[in-house]
Amino acid sequence: MQTALITGASRGIGRAIAEALAPDHHLLIGGRDSAAVDAVMATLPSAEPFVCELTDDTAVETAVAGMESLDVLVHSAGGSPLGAVADVGPEVWRDVLAVNLVAPANLTRLLLPALRRASGHVVFINSGAGLTARAGWSAYAASKFGLRALADSLRAEENGVVKVTSIHPGRTATDMQRAVREFEGESFDPKEFLSPEAVAATVRLALDAPANASIDTLTIRPV
């Protein structure tokens, strides 16, 4: 059975990905809230906790110590602070880049030896904002553009050793999207958006590609 580490797996897209991989993977359930992580683990056939603050370098190093082999690493954790360039201060920029870009880069760096041993696969859950920026999304979009560049660089560096996929979902019915709609002054109707399960299905699609094929980038939008 392959092993998959999923960050941000205690809710939303990350949890849906865990459920999609559960039938044939041993799962490391990533999250900051141990109670929420335990609640997800209780529903899965083979899982263990990966409770860690991903922006704490020492904590991350401790969490991955001794991990010799890893088949799948899914980066699903992230934040979405919104606001115009004129209104967003440097502390917000630093925070969002730390969570959405620096943390995935650091965790990937630490786990690359384990991924290489397994001829593994790294999946970055990006965003439509990682392809097109819009008014009010400056810091978030910048972090997601950076995440796309990170994935592209990693793919070139690990070509033939570790597969790398970027997935760019459109608006998805999560707690994060509810907050976005409040920011925009609009109502939140889950039926108008992608389901987390639909995004998880694209992760499964990428992971199930033949060994001699790599799905580099996937874009998924609500119908």
N, CA and C of each residue as an Amber inpcrd file, in Angstrom:
protein
   669
   0.8370000  -1.2010000   0.0000000   0.0000000   0.0000000   0.0000000
   0.8700000   1.2480000   0.0000000   0.5550000   2.1670000  -0.8940000
   1.3190000   3.4110000  -0.9580000   0.9400000   4.3400000   0.1950000
   1.8720000   5.2550000   0.5010000   1.6630000   6.2240000   1.5740000
   1.5390000   7.6190000   0.9810000   0.5390000   8.3720000   1.4440000
   0.3000000   9.7340000   0.9640000   0.1830000  10.6760000   2.1440000
   0.9060000  11.7810000   2.0880000   0.7810000  12.8640000   3.0610000
  -0.0330000  13.9750000   2.4230000  -1.1010000  14.3790000   3.0880000
  -1.9750000  15.4390000   2.5870000  -2.0090000  16.5540000   3.6130000
  -1.5450000  17.7300000   3.2650000  -1.6420000  18.8660000   4.1760000
  -3.0410000  19.4730000   4.0590000  -3.4760000  20.1300000   5.1140000
  -4.8070000  20.7240000   5.1010000  -5.9050000  19.6960000   4.9440000
  -5.7010000  18.4970000   5.5080000  -6.6240000  17.3830000   5.2680000
  -7.7520000  17.2930000   6.2800000  -7.8410000  18.2480000   7.1840000
  -8.8850000  18.1610000   8.2080000 -10.2240000  18.7140000   7.7470000
 -10.2680000  19.3460000   6.5670000 -11.5400000  19.8890000   6.0710000
 -11.4170000  20.2040000   4.5860000 -12.5520000  20.5310000   3.9890000
 -12.5860000  21.0400000   2.6190000 -11.9570000  20.1190000   1.5920000
 -11.1920000  20.7160000   0.6800000 -10.5850000  19.9680000  -0.4120000
  -9.6310000  18.9070000   0.1200000  -8.8240000  19.2590000   1.1190000
  -7.8660000  18.3020000   1.6590000  -8.5360000  17.0570000   2.2020000
  -9.6470000  17.2390000   2.9240000 -10.3680000  16.0850000   3.4570000
 -10.9560000  15.2410000   2.3270000 -11.4960000  15.8840000   1.3050000
 -12.0400000  15.1400000   0.1690000 -10.9500000  14.3370000  -0.5290000
  -9.7580000  14.8910000  -0.6230000  -8.6390000  14.1610000  -1.2270000
  -8.2950000  12.9410000  -0.3810000  -8.2660000  13.1100000   0.9320000
  -7.9940000  11.9760000   1.8110000  -9.0130000  10.8650000   1.5900000
 -10.2670000  11.2200000   1.4810000 -11.3170000  10.2200000   1.2800000
 -11.1800000   9.5450000  -0.0830000 -10.7390000  10.2970000  -1.0930000
 -10.5750000   9.7230000  -2.4290000  -9.4080000   8.7420000  -2.4890000
  -8.3770000   8.9830000  -1.6820000  -7.1900000   8.1240000  -1.7040000
  -7.2700000   6.9830000  -0.6990000  -8.2160000   7.0660000   0.2220000
  -8.2800000   6.1120000   1.3290000  -8.3750000   4.6450000   0.9200000
  -9.0760000   4.2840000  -0.1640000  -9.2060000   2.8560000  -0.4740000
  -7.8900000   2.1280000  -0.6990000  -6.8600000   2.8220000  -1.1790000
  -5.6190000   2.1100000  -1.4940000  -4.3610000   2.8580000  -1.0550000
  -4.4940000   3.7490000  -0.0870000  -3.3350000   4.4600000   0.4520000
  -3.3770000   4.4610000   1.9820000  -2.1830000   4.3740000   2.5850000
  -2.0490000   4.7280000   3.9890000  -1.8470000   6.2370000   4.0290000
  -2.6400000   6.9320000   4.8340000  -2.6930000   8.3900000   4.7820000
  -2.0610000   9.0270000   6.0120000  -1.2930000  10.0630000   5.7750000
  -0.8190000  10.9570000   6.8230000  -1.6920000  12.1990000   6.7430000
  -2.5150000  12.4120000   7.7580000  -3.5140000  13.4780000   7.7370000
  -2.9150000  14.7400000   8.3460000  -2.6330000  15.7110000   7.4870000
  -2.0070000  16.9450000   7.9230000  -3.0130000  17.9710000   8.3950000
  -2.6610000  18.6760000   9.4780000  -3.5090000  19.7350000  10.0030000
  -2.9010000  20.3240000  11.2540000  -3.4140000  21.4680000  11.6640000
  -2.9190000  22.1260000  12.8840000  -3.7180000  21.7410000  14.1200000
  -4.9700000  21.3650000  13.9310000  -5.8830000  21.0610000  15.0300000
  -5.9310000  19.5450000  15.2210000  -5.3580000  19.0560000  16.3060000
  -5.2680000  17.6120000  16.5060000  -6.6400000  16.9650000  16.6150000
  -7.6090000  17.6660000  17.2290000  -8.9510000  17.0990000  17.3490000
  -9.6010000  16.9430000  15.9760000  -9.4320000  17.9290000  15.1150000
  -9.9970000  17.8450000  13.7650000  -9.3220000  16.7400000  12.9590000
  -8.0120000  16.6140000  13.1280000  -7.2820000  15.5420000  12.4430000
  -7.7670000  14.1770000  12.9230000  -7.9390000  14.0330000  14.2240000
  -8.4240000  12.7600000  14.7790000  -9.8110000  12.4130000  14.2450000
 -10.6620000  13.4260000  14.0860000 -12.0120000  13.1870000  13.5870000
 -11.9840000  12.6450000  12.1630000 -11.0850000  13.1560000  11.3300000
 -10.9520000  12.6470000   9.9660000 -10.3870000  11.2300000   9.9900000
  -9.3650000  11.0040000  10.7870000  -8.7430000   9.6850000  10.8530000
  -9.7320000   8.6020000  11.2430000 -10.6850000   8.9540000  12.0840000
 -11.6600000   7.9730000  12.5700000 -12.5410000   7.4330000  11.4480000
 -12.5920000   8.1310000  10.3190000 -13.4440000   7.7090000   9.2020000
 -12.6650000   6.9620000   8.1300000 -11.3580000   6.7970000   8.3150000
 -10.5070000   6.2380000   7.2650000  -9.9490000   4.8780000   7.6760000
  -9.7310000   3.9810000   6.7130000  -9.2770000   2.6360000   7.0570000
  -7.8230000   2.5510000   7.5130000  -6.9540000   3.4350000   7.0060000
  -5.5350000   3.3810000   7.3530000  -4.9800000   4.7910000   7.3520000
  -4.7650000   5.3350000   8.5390000  -4.3350000   6.7380000   8.6190000
  -3.6130000   6.9880000   9.9300000  -2.7800000   8.0150000   9.9330000
  -2.1110000   8.4870000  11.1380000  -1.9940000  10.0020000  11.0630000
  -1.7830000  10.6600000  12.1960000  -1.7790000  12.1250000  12.1970000
  -0.4500000  12.7030000  11.7350000  -0.5370000  13.8600000  11.1020000
   0.6250000  14.6920000  10.8030000   0.2480000  16.1010000  11.2720000
   0.2700000  16.2800000  12.5930000  -0.1580000  17.5450000  13.1930000
   1.0520000  18.4550000  13.3070000   0.9710000  19.5800000  12.6110000
   2.1620000  20.4270000  12.5180000   1.7650000  21.8100000  12.0210000
   2.4160000  22.8400000  12.5540000   2.2920000  24.1880000  12.0120000
   3.3280000  24.3140000  10.8930000   2.8690000  24.3610000   9.6650000
   3.7650000  24.2630000   8.5180000   4.6750000  25.4690000   8.3470000
   4.3760000  26.5700000   9.0060000   5.2590000  27.7340000   8.9270000
   6.3160000  27.7260000  10.0310000   6.3010000  26.7180000  10.8890000
   7.2950000  26.5680000  11.9570000   8.3620000  25.5960000  11.4620000
   9.4950000  26.1220000  11.0550000  10.5290000  25.2980000  10.4170000
  10.9940000  24.1560000  11.3190000  11.1820000  24.4520000  12.6000000
  11.6450000  23.4180000  13.5270000  10.5970000  22.3200000  13.6850000
   9.3430000  22.7160000  13.8070000   8.2640000  21.7400000  13.9590000
   8.1560000  20.8510000  12.7240000   8.3300000  21.4210000  11.5460000
   8.2400000  20.6380000  10.3210000   9.3870000  19.6380000  10.2410000
  10.5750000  20.0770000  10.5570000  11.7230000  19.1640000  10.5370000
  11.5200000  17.9980000  11.4940000  10.9690000  18.2850000  12.6610000
  10.6880000  17.2300000  13.6360000   9.6310000  16.2720000  13.1090000
   8.6020000  16.8190000  12.4620000   7.4810000  15.9950000  11.9900000
   7.9030000  15.0200000  10.8950000   8.8510000  15.4180000  10.0530000
   9.2450000  14.5580000   8.9300000  10.4440000  13.6720000   9.2550000
  11.0460000  13.8540000  10.4260000  12.2350000  13.0770000  10.7950000
  11.9090000  11.5860000  10.7620000  12.7680000  10.8400000  10.1300000
  12.5880000   9.4000000  10.0540000  11.6940000   8.9200000   8.9330000
  11.1490000   9.8320000   8.1300000  10.3040000   9.4230000   7.0110000
  11.2100000   9.0380000   5.8410000  11.3670000   7.7560000   5.6250000
  12.3360000   7.2610000   4.6580000  11.7900000   7.1780000   3.2390000
  10.4930000   6.9400000   3.1010000   9.9120000   6.7700000   1.7730000
   8.5020000   7.3640000   1.7750000   8.1540000   8.0580000   0.6920000
   6.8310000   8.6750000   0.5710000   6.4080000   8.6270000  -0.8900000
   5.2330000   8.0620000  -1.1370000   4.7590000   7.9150000  -2.5110000
   4.0670000   9.1620000  -3.0390000   3.3110000   9.8360000  -2.1740000
   2.4940000  10.9700000  -2.6240000   2.5590000  12.0830000  -1.5840000
   2.7790000  13.2890000  -2.0480000   2.7040000  14.4840000  -1.2040000
   1.7210000  15.4430000  -1.8590000   0.6210000  15.7380000  -1.1570000
  -0.3840000  16.6630000  -1.6740000  -0.3870000  17.9190000  -0.8110000
  -0.1100000  19.0440000  -1.4280000  -0.1300000  20.3370000  -0.7370000
  -1.5230000  20.9500000  -0.8990000  -2.3430000  20.8490000   0.1490000
  -3.6910000  21.4080000   0.0860000  -3.9080000  22.5270000   1.0930000
  -3.0300000  22.6500000   2.0820000  -3.1700000  23.7070000   3.0850000
  -2.9280000  25.0720000   2.4430000  -3.6230000  26.0760000   2.9310000
  -3.4020000  27.4240000   2.4100000  -4.4110000  28.4070000   2.9590000
  -4.1580000  29.6740000   2.7140000  -5.0470000  30.7420000   3.1480000
  -5.3600000  31.6620000   1.9920000  -6.4030000  32.4850000   2.1630000
  -6.8250000  33.3560000   1.0540000  -7.1780000  34.7550000   1.5390000
  -6.2250000  35.5030000   2.0650000  -6.5380000  36.8840000   2.4420000
  -6.8080000  37.7240000   1.2000000  -7.8470000  38.5380000   1.2540000
  -8.2290000  39.3410000   0.1090000  -8.0990000  40.8240000   0.4430000
  -7.9470000  41.6220000  -0.5810000  -7.8380000  43.0610000  -0.3990000
  -7.0550000  43.6840000  -1.5260000  -7.3400000  44.9550000  -1.8030000
  -6.6380000  45.6840000  -2.8600000  -5.2020000  45.9720000  -2.4470000
  -4.3450000  46.1720000  -3.4230000  -2.9420000  46.4930000  -3.1520000
  -2.8340000  47.6860000  -2.2190000  -3.7140000  48.6700000  -2.4170000
  -3.6750000  49.8810000  -1.6010000  -4.0210000  49.6150000  -0.1430000
  -4.6690000  48.4850000   0.1250000  -5.1650000  48.2220000   1.4780000
  -4.4270000  47.1200000   2.2210000  -3.5980000  46.3620000   1.5410000
  -2.9570000  45.1920000   2.1520000  -1.5510000  45.5590000   2.6130000
  -1.3220000  45.4630000   3.9160000  -0.0280000  45.8140000   4.4820000
   0.9970000  44.7010000   4.3730000   2.2570000  45.0070000   4.6970000
   3.3340000  44.0210000   4.5140000   3.1700000  42.7760000   5.3640000
   2.5260000  42.9020000   6.5340000   2.3710000  41.7180000   7.3790000
   1.4740000  40.6810000   6.7160000   0.4500000  41.1430000   5.9820000
  -0.4360000  40.2110000   5.2730000   0.3190000  39.5310000   4.1370000
   1.1000000  40.3210000   3.4030000   1.9080000  39.7400000   2.3260000
   2.8450000  38.6680000   2.8780000   3.5200000  38.9750000   3.9660000
   4.4550000  37.9900000   4.5350000   3.7330000  36.7390000   4.9850000
   2.5770000  36.9130000   5.6140000   1.8290000  35.7670000   6.1230000
   1.3530000  34.8620000   4.9910000   0.7680000  35.4480000   3.9570000
   0.2080000  34.6180000   2.8950000   1.3120000  33.9340000   2.0960000
   2.4240000  34.6120000   1.8890000   3.5310000  33.9670000   1.1820000
   4.1440000  32.8530000   2.0340000   4.1830000  33.0560000   3.3480000
   4.7210000  32.0230000   4.2380000   3.8620000  30.7670000   4.1930000
   2.5420000  30.9430000   4.2180000   1.6290000  29.7950000   4.2480000
   1.4940000  29.1450000   2.8750000   1.2990000  29.9460000   1.8500000
   0.9370000  29.4160000   0.5280000   2.1240000  29.0690000  -0.3520000
   3.3050000  29.5770000  -0.0310000   4.4490000  29.3580000  -0.9130000
   5.6690000  28.8170000  -0.1700000   6.1050000  29.5200000   0.8720000
   7.3290000  29.0880000   1.5670000   7.1250000  27.7420000   2.2490000
   5.9890000  27.5550000   2.9140000   5.7400000  26.2850000   3.6090000
   5.7280000  25.0930000   2.6520000   5.0090000  25.1460000   1.5260000
   5.0830000  24.0170000   0.5850000   6.4900000  23.7810000   0.0450000
   7.2110000  24.8630000  -0.2330000   8.5770000  24.6990000  -0.7380000
   9.4520000  24.0020000   0.2930000   9.3280000  24.3990000   1.5480000
  10.1710000  23.8190000   2.5920000   9.8090000  22.3630000   2.8590000
   8.5160000  22.0590000   2.9470000   8.1020000  20.6780000   3.1910000
   8.5370000  19.7780000   2.0370000   8.4050000  20.2610000   0.8160000
   8.8620000  19.4860000  -0.3410000  10.3570000  19.2440000  -0.2690000
  11.1110000  20.2810000   0.0550000  12.5640000  20.1430000   0.1550000
  12.9470000  19.0510000   1.1480000  12.3090000  19.0710000   2.3100000
  12.6500000  18.1020000   3.3540000  12.2540000  16.6820000   2.9660000
  11.1970000  16.5340000   2.1750000  10.6930000  15.2050000   1.8360000
  11.1860000  14.6870000   0.4820000  11.9750000  15.4790000  -0.2200000
  12.4470000  15.0230000  -1.5290000  13.2300000  13.7150000  -1.4680000
  14.1090000  13.5190000  -0.5010000  14.7930000  12.2100000  -0.4620000
  13.8190000  11.0480000  -0.3570000  12.7870000  11.1790000   0.4720000
  11.7950000  10.1180000   0.6170000  10.9820000   9.9420000  -0.6570000
  10.6480000  11.0340000  -1.3140000   9.8960000  10.9670000  -2.5720000
  10.7350000  10.3450000  -3.6810000  12.0090000  10.6710000  -3.7240000
  12.8840000  10.0980000  -4.7490000  13.0050000   8.5870000  -4.5800000
  13.1300000   8.1270000  -3.3450000  13.2500000   6.6870000  -3.1040000
  12.0280000   5.9330000  -3.6080000  10.8670000   6.5540000  -3.5290000
   9.6240000   5.9020000  -3.9340000   9.2190000   6.2160000  -5.3670000
  10.0470000   6.9930000  -6.0820000   9.6220000   7.5110000  -7.3960000
   8.2360000   8.1350000  -7.2510000   8.1330000   9.0740000  -6.3030000
   6.8550000   9.5950000  -5.8590000   6.2530000  10.6730000  -6.7270000
   5.2310000  11.3010000  -6.1760000   4.4200000  12.2720000  -6.9200000
   4.0490000  13.4050000  -5.9740000   4.3060000  14.6380000  -6.3910000
   3.9290000  15.8250000  -5.6270000   2.7830000  16.5200000  -6.3520000
   1.7230000  16.8080000  -5.6110000   0.5600000  17.4970000  -6.1770000
   0.3470000  18.8020000  -5.4320000   0.3180000  19.8890000  -6.1740000
   0.0550000  21.2040000  -5.6060000  -1.3840000  21.6000000  -5.9210000
  -2.2060000  21.8010000  -4.8910000  -3.5430000  22.3380000  -5.1080000
  -3.4070000  23.8490000  -5.2110000  -3.4540000  24.3300000  -6.4280000
  -3.2600000  25.7510000  -6.7020000  -4.6310000  26.4220000  -6.7540000
  -4.9090000  27.2030000  -7.7590000  -6.1560000  27.9650000  -7.8460000
  -6.2530000  28.5810000  -9.2280000  -7.4740000  28.9460000  -9.6120000
  -7.6050000  29.7700000 -10.8090000  -6.8450000  31.0720000 -10.6660000
  -6.6700000  31.5280000  -9.4020000  -5.9000000  32.7530000  -9.1460000
  -4.4210000  32.5620000  -9.4090000  -3.9770000  31.3150000  -9.5840000
  -2.5950000  31.0640000  -9.9690000  -2.3790000  31.1480000 -11.4680000
  -3.4620000  31.3960000 -12.2060000  -3.3880000  31.5590000 -13.6580000
  -3.7660000  32.9640000 -14.1010000  -4.7400000  33.5650000 -13.3900000
  -5.2260000  34.9010000 -13.7400000  -5.4930000  35.6860000 -12.4620000
  -4.8540000  36.8280000 -12.3240000  -5.0850000  37.6820000 -11.1560000
  -6.2510000  38.6220000 -11.4320000  -6.9290000  39.0100000 -10.3580000
  -8.0520000  39.9360000 -10.5060000  -8.0100000  40.9440000  -9.3640000
  -8.7670000  42.0010000  -9.5110000  -8.7960000  43.0560000  -8.5020000
  -9.1940000  42.4820000  -7.1460000  -8.4730000  42.8970000  -6.1160000
  -8.7740000  42.4850000  -4.7590000  -8.1200000  41.1860000  -4.3250000
  -7.3790000  40.5390000  -5.2390000  -6.7740000  39.2400000  -4.9390000
  -5.2450000  39.3030000  -4.9970000  -4.6750000  40.4670000  -4.8220000
  -3.2490000  40.6560000  -5.1210000  -2.3320000  39.6880000  -4.3660000
  -2.4050000  39.6610000  -3.0410000  -1.4890000  38.8390000  -2.2630000
  -1.7370000  37.3520000  -2.5100000  -3.0150000  36.9670000  -2.5320000
  -3.3520000  35.5590000  -2.7500000  -2.8890000  35.1150000  -4.1350000
  -3.2010000  35.9020000  -5.1600000  -2.8070000  35.5400000  -6.5170000
  -1.2950000  35.4750000  -6.6540000  -0.5850000  36.4160000  -6.0390000
   0.8820000  36.3940000  -6.1130000   1.4280000  35.1060000  -5.5050000
   0.8390000  34.6870000  -4.3870000   1.3150000  33.4540000  -3.7590000
   1.0410000  32.2490000  -4.6430000  -0.0890000  32.2510000  -5.3530000
  -0.4390000  31.1170000  -6.2020000   0.3350000  31.1280000  -7.5210000
   0.6310000  32.3050000  -8.0540000   1.5380000  32.3720000  -9.1990000
   2.8970000  31.8170000  -8.7980000   3.3510000  32.1810000  -7.5990000
   4.6240000  31.6560000  -7.1010000   4.5860000  30.1530000  -6.9220000
   3.4550000  29.6250000  -6.4430000   3.3260000  28.1820000  -6.2540000
   3.3950000  27.4510000  -7.6030000   2.8130000  28.0600000  -8.6290000
   2.9110000  27.4640000  -9.9700000   4.3590000  27.4320000 -10.4480000
   5.1060000  28.5210000 -10.1940000   6.5190000  28.5580000 -10.5720000
   7.3220000  27.5160000  -9.7930000   6.9880000  27.3560000  -8.5090000
   7.6550000  26.3310000  -7.7070000   7.4320000  24.9520000  -8.3190000
   6.1880000  24.6460000  -8.6720000   5.8740000  23.3460000  -9.2680000
   6.6080000  23.1510000 -10.5930000   6.6270000  24.1890000 -11.4300000
   7.2950000  24.0810000 -12.7320000   8.7930000  23.8420000 -12.5610000
   9.4020000  24.5460000 -11.6160000  10.8330000  24.3640000 -11.3820000
  11.1240000  22.9700000 -10.8450000  10.3120000  22.5310000  -9.8760000
  10.5010000  21.2040000  -9.2920000  10.3560000  20.1210000 -10.3530000
   9.3720000  20.2810000 -11.2370000   9.1550000  19.2940000 -12.2920000
  10.3750000  19.1840000 -13.2020000  10.9600000  20.3170000 -13.5520000
  12.1470000  20.3130000 -14.4060000  13.3450000  19.6850000 -13.6840000
  13.4720000  19.9840000 -12.4090000  14.6160000  19.4690000 -11.6380000
  14.5150000  17.9760000 -11.3660000  13.2970000  17.4750000 -11.1640000
  13.1020000  16.0660000 -10.7860000  12.5950000  15.2250000 -11.9490000
  12.7370000  15.7110000 -13.1590000  12.2240000  15.0200000 -14.3420000
  12.7330000  13.5820000 -14.3900000  11.7970000  12.6420000 -14.5030000
  12.1630000  11.2410000 -14.5660000  12.3360000  10.5870000 -13.2240000
  12.2280000  11.3570000 -12.1420000  12.4150000  10.8110000 -10.7950000
  11.1450000  10.9800000  -9.9720000  10.6760000  12.2200000  -9.8470000
   9.4630000  12.5400000  -9.0950000   8.5030000  13.2800000 -10.0270000
   7.2600000  12.8280000 -10.0870000   6.2500000  13.5270000 -10.8780000
   5.7200000  14.7330000 -10.1030000   5.3300000  15.7600000 -10.8340000
   4.8040000  16.9860000 -10.2210000   3.5840000  17.4470000 -10.9980000
   2.4910000  17.6520000 -10.2800000   1.2480000  18.1050000 -10.9010000
   0.7230000  19.3470000 -10.1970000   0.3240000  20.3370000 -10.9660000
  -0.3940000  21.5040000 -10.4480000  -1.8550000  21.3800000 -10.8210000
  -2.7400000  21.5350000  -9.8350000  -4.1750000  21.4980000 -10.0820000
  -4.7560000  22.8700000  -9.7520000  -5.4910000  23.4330000 -10.7180000
  -6.0320000  24.7840000 -10.5830000  -7.5620000  24.7260000 -10.5580000
  -8.1500000  24.5710000  -9.3690000  -9.6160000  24.5480000  -9.3040000
 -10.2060000  25.9470000  -9.4310000 -11.3960000  25.9900000  -9.9860000
 -12.1910000  27.2050000  -9.8970000 -12.8000000  27.3010000  -8.5100000
 -13.7910000  28.1540000  -8.3630000 -14.3840000  28.3510000  -7.0440000
 -15.0240000  27.0630000  -6.5350000 -14.6900000  26.7200000  -5.2960000
 -15.0890000  25.4510000  -4.7190000 -15.8710000  25.6950000  -3.4350000
 -16.8630000  24.8690000  -3.1910000 -17.7590000  25.0530000  -2.0430000
 -17.0910000  24.6250000  -0.7430000 -16.3110000  25.5300000  -0.1730000
 -15.6080000  25.2960000   1.0790000 -15.8510000  26.4730000   2.0260000
 -15.4000000  26.3350000   3.2690000 -15.4890000  27.4410000   4.2220000
 -14.7310000  28.6610000   3.7060000 -13.6220000  28.4220000   3.0200000
 -12.8470000  29.5230000   2.4530000 -13.6780000  30.2970000   1.4340000
 -14.4110000  29.5730000   0.6030000 -15.2440000  30.2380000  -0.4000000
 -16.3770000  31.0140000   0.2490000 -16.9110000  30.4870000   1.3420000
 -17.9490000  31.2140000   2.0710000 -17.4170000  32.5800000   2.5270000
 -16.1730000  32.5880000   3.0500000 -15.5640000  33.8400000   3.4930000
 -15.3140000  34.7840000   2.3230000 -14.9240000  34.2200000   1.1810000
 -14.7060000  35.0430000  -0.0130000 -16.0080000  35.7160000  -0.4410000
 -17.0950000  34.9640000  -0.4340000 -18.3800000  35.5350000  -0.8380000
 -18.8260000  36.6410000   0.1260000 -18.5430000  36.4530000   1.3960000
 -18.8530000  37.5170000   2.3660000 -18.0400000  38.7660000   2.0540000
 -16.7600000  38.5940000   1.7230000 -15.9010000  39.7190000   1.3580000
 -16.4550000  40.4500000   0.1430000 -17.0030000  39.6830000  -0.7930000
 -17.5450000  40.2670000  -2.0230000 -18.9660000  40.8040000  -1.8410000
 -19.5390000  40.5820000  -0.6620000 -20.8980000  41.0420000  -0.4110000
 -21.9550000  40.2300000  -1.1210000 -21.6430000  38.9550000  -1.3770000
 -22.5660000  38.0870000  -2.1010000 -22.9780000  36.9110000  -1.2230000
 -24.0850000  36.2780000  -1.5750000 -24.5390000  35.0940000  -0.8480000
 -23.7290000  33.8750000  -1.2610000 -23.7740000  32.8520000  -0.4310000
 -23.0250000  31.6240000  -0.6970000 -24.0040000  30.4800000  -0.9270000
 -24.0170000  29.9560000  -2.1470000 -24.8410000  28.8090000  -2.4870000
 -23.9140000  27.7120000  -2.9970000 -23.6940000  26.6500000  -2.2120000
 -22.7370000  25.6020000  -2.6110000 -22.9990000  25.0350000  -3.9990000
 -24.2320000  25.0270000  -4.4390000 -24.5550000  24.4450000  -5.7430000
 -23.9550000  25.2420000  -6.9030000 -23.5490000  26.4690000  -6.6520000
 -22.9740000  27.2960000  -7.7170000 -21.4900000  26.9990000  -7.9390000
 -20.9010000  26.1900000  -7.0740000 -19.4590000  26.0090000  -7.0990000
 -19.0900000  24.5350000  -7.2710000 -17.8160000  24.2800000  -7.5350000
 -17.3100000  22.9200000  -7.5430000 -17.4900000  22.2930000  -6.1680000
 -17.6780000  21.0030000  -6.1320000 -17.6230000  20.2990000  -4.8570000
 -16.1750000  19.9340000  -4.5550000 -15.7930000  19.8650000  -3.2810000
 -14.4420000  19.3800000  -2.9540000 -14.1590000  18.0090000  -3.5510000
 -15.1920000  17.1700000  -3.6550000 -15.0160000  15.8340000  -4.2170000
 -14.6240000  15.8820000  -5.6960000 -15.1020000  16.8920000  -6.4150000
 -14.7250000  17.0350000  -7.8150000 -13.2420000  17.3600000  -7.9420000
 -12.7430000  18.2190000  -7.0600000 -11.3140000  18.5320000  -7.0740000
 -10.5070000  17.2970000  -6.6940000 -10.9780000  16.5620000  -5.7050000
 -10.2850000  15.3370000  -5.3000000 -10.2070000  14.3380000  -6.4490000
 -11.2420000  14.2960000  -7.2770000 -11.2360000  13.3770000  -8.4200000
 -10.1320000  13.7240000  -9.4050000  -9.8020000  15.0170000  -9.5420000
  -8.7080000  15.3870000 -10.4430000  -7.3650000  14.9610000  -9.8680000
  -7.2390000  15.0000000  -8.5410000  -6.0090000  14.4930000  -7.9100000
  -5.8670000  13.0090000  -8.2010000  -6.9590000  12.2860000  -8.0340000
  -6.9450000  10.8480000  -8.3010000  -6.5700000  10.5890000  -9.7590000
  -7.1090000  11.3850000 -10.6640000  -6.8040000  11.2400000 -12.0850000
  -5.3090000  11.3770000 -12.3450000  -4.6960000  12.3950000 -11.7500000
  -3.2660000  12.6150000 -11.9440000  -2.4400000  11.4710000 -11.3680000
  -2.8240000  11.0050000 -10.1860000  -2.0540000   9.9360000  -9.5360000
  -2.2100000   8.6020000 -10.2490000  -3.3350000   8.4000000 -10.9210000
  -3.6020000   7.1270000 -11.5880000  -3.0860000   7.0810000 -13.0180000
  -2.4150000   8.1350000 -13.4670000  -1.8390000   8.1130000 -14.8140000
  -0.7940000   6.9970000 -14.9080000  -0.5960000   6.4230000 -16.0980000
   0.4210000   5.3710000 -16.2440000   1.7980000   5.8410000 -15.7840000
   2.6300000   4.8950000 -15.3910000   3.9510000   5.2260000 -14.8500000
   4.7990000   6.0180000 -15.8360000   4.5730000   5.7910000 -17.1420000
   5.3850000   6.4830000 -18.1440000   4.7280000   7.7540000 -18.6560000
   3.7390000   8.2570000 -17.9190000   3.0420000   9.4930000 -18.3120000
   2.9070000  10.4060000 -17.1050000   2.9910000  11.7070000 -17.3650000
   2.8480000  12.7030000 -16.2980000   1.8010000  13.7290000 -16.6920000
   0.8180000  13.9270000 -15.8240000  -0.1470000  15.0100000 -16.0150000
   0.4110000  16.2220000 -15.2700000   0.9010000  17.1810000 -16.0110000
   1.6210000  18.2980000 -15.4000000   0.6880000  19.3390000 -14.8030000
  -0.3840000  19.6810000 -15.5180000  -1.2870000  20.7430000 -15.0810000
  -2.7230000  20.3660000 -15.4120000  -3.6140000  20.5720000 -14.4310000
  -5.0320000  20.3370000 -14.6400000  -5.8020000  21.5640000 -14.1840000
  -6.7690000  21.9720000 -14.9900000  -7.6670000  23.0570000 -14.6220000
  -9.0750000  22.5120000 -14.5540000  -9.7880000  22.7980000 -13.4690000
 -11.1520000  22.3090000 -13.3100000 -12.0440000  23.4870000 -12.9020000
 -13.1990000  23.5820000 -13.5540000 -14.1000000  24.7040000 -13.3340000
 -15.5250000  24.1870000 -13.0840000 -16.3260000  24.9190000 -12.3230000
 -17.7210000  24.5240000 -12.1780000 -18.4800000  24.6950000 -13.4930000
 -19.4170000  23.8000000 -13.7560000 -20.2250000  23.8830000 -14.9590000
 -21.3210000  24.9260000 -14.7400000
